[in-house]
Amino acid sequence: MITSKTLGTVIIAFGLISLFLLFFLKTQVDLESSELCKEIHNGNNDPDFKTCPLHSGTNSWMMVLLFSVITFIIAIGLYFLISVKLQENKKSFSIDTKNLDNEEKVIIDKLKEKQGSMYQSDLIKETQYSKVKMTRILDKLESKGILEKKRRGMTNIVVLK
């Protein structure tokens, strides 16, 4: 199965190679067009050179369109790579809550909502538990290896393991 990271990388590589080839194609077309234009402006009366290809035609608009399409393709590839990074940042916490009481489950759920970490003071505000009750519950969960309290100044940060 192709992952988003692989798909994004392949799309970006394809876009960059296409951009590189288009750049050289554009350079070659411009060089040839300017040579033909010089011939026309130098008074060449050959019937094949009636109009200057550098100043007429849709080549320049086609090149702009192709550059735009390739840029869009590269942007799609970048989107796939960025979405992988965003998914990696979202942690998945698999904690067995069967042996926990309701108060412990409430705290675990609050921590999961906040991507696995919160200040202890914020937990107290959101759960309406007293400081003593919160400390006892967190100590119990820490002894079970479910979370960890890290001292930060005058408060603790509570982090799921």
VENWO-V68451 format. One record per residue. N is the residue number from 1. OMEGA is omega in whole degrees, -180 to 180 (none if undefined). BURIAL is b if it has 24 or more other C-alpha atoms within 12 Angstrom, else e. Layout:
N,OMEGA,BURIAL ; N,OMEGA,BURIAL
//
This chain:
1,-179,e ; 2,178,e ; 3,178,e ; 4,-180,b ; 5,179,b ; 6,180,e ; 7,178,b ; 8,180,b ; 9,180,b ; 10,-180,e ; 11,179,b ; 12,179,b ; 13,178,e ; 14,-180,e ; 15,-180,b ; 16,177,b ; 17,178,e ; 18,179,b ; 19,178,b ; 20,180,e ; 21,179,e ; 22,178,b ; 23,180,e ; 24,175,e ; 25,179,e ; 26,179,e ; 27,-180,e ; 28,180,e ; 29,179,e ; 30,180,e ; 31,179,e ; 32,180,e ; 33,-180,b ; 34,177,e ; 35,178,e ; 36,-180,b ; 37,177,e ; 38,179,e ; 39,-179,e ; 40,-178,e ; 41,178,e ; 42,173,e ; 43,177,e ; 44,-177,e ; 45,179,e ; 46,-177,e ; 47,179,e ; 48,-176,e ; 49,-178,e ; 50,179,e ; 51,-180,e ; 52,-177,e ; 53,179,b ; 54,-176,e ; 55,178,e ; 56,179,e ; 57,-175,e ; 58,-178,e ; 59,-177,e ; 60,179,e ; 61,178,e ; 62,179,e ; 63,178,e ; 64,179,e ; 65,179,e ; 66,176,e ; 67,180,b ; 68,-180,e ; 69,180,e ; 70,176,b ; 71,177,b ; 72,178,e ; 73,178,b ; 74,178,b ; 75,177,e ; 76,177,b ; 77,178,b ; 78,177,b ; 79,179,e ; 80,179,b ; 81,-180,b ; 82,179,e ; 83,176,e ; 84,179,e ; 85,180,e ; 86,178,e ; 87,178,e ; 88,-179,e ; 89,177,e ; 90,-179,e ; 91,175,e ; 92,-178,e ; 93,177,e ; 94,-178,e ; 95,178,e ; 96,-177,e ; 97,-178,e ; 98,-175,e ; 99,-179,e ; 100,175,e ; 101,-174,e ; 102,-179,e ; 103,178,b ; 104,178,b ; 105,179,e ; 106,-180,b ; 107,178,b ; 108,179,b ; 109,178,b ; 110,180,b ; 111,178,b ; 112,179,b ; 113,-177,e ; 114,177,e ; 115,170,e ; 116,178,b ; 117,178,b ; 118,170,b ; 119,179,b ; 120,180,b ; 121,177,e ; 122,176,e ; 123,179,b ; 124,180,b ; 125,-175,e ; 126,-178,e ; 127,-178,b ; 128,175,e ; 129,176,e ; 130,179,e ; 131,-179,e ; 132,-180,e ; 133,180,e ; 134,-180,b ; 135,-180,e ; 136,-180,e ; 137,-179,b ; 138,177,b ; 139,179,e ; 140,180,e ; 141,178,b ; 142,179,e ; 143,177,e ; 144,179,e ; 145,-178,e ; 146,-179,b ; 147,-179,b ; 148,175,b ; 149,179,b ; 150,-178,e ; 151,176,e ; 152,179,e ; 153,-178,e ; 154,-179,e ; 155,178,e ; 156,167,b ; 157,-180,b ; 158,-174,b ; 159,174,b ; 160,178,b ; 161,none,b
//
